[in-house]
């Protein structure tokens, strides 16, 4: 793959090559999937947009080397989180099953394991999408941010 960019699918481990189109625009080889690298004010790549809309946030390079499936205390993430979008309240429940964190969409029952990356950062395995838990000043988890944009607030029991 010399001379080409490649990305690793976090779910399957398969390596995919990217063909350069122009500037920061690429196409996933053989799949006609467009990918654009998004740059921050410092002109460094901060994420990618897929098919023109889904922006994925870049994690620090060292964060992907942990290889661990679990944070130190997974119980602090457990609970129900919700967001209101287009007048509808949507909820996600974070649970612990077989020593693995699992996110379940309560509106349709779809679920996925969460792979630990670093600190409060995870990957939603089924979607290959970043999920970050946010803490308040007392270091209590109060929100989760899905794919760098959708903020779900933790519901108190």
Helices and strands as residue ranges (DSSP letters): E 5-8, E 15-22, E 25-28, E 33-39, E 45-50, E 54-57, G 61-65, G 74-77, E 79-85, E 88-97, E 100-105, E 111-118, E 121-124, E 129-135, E 141-146, E 150-154
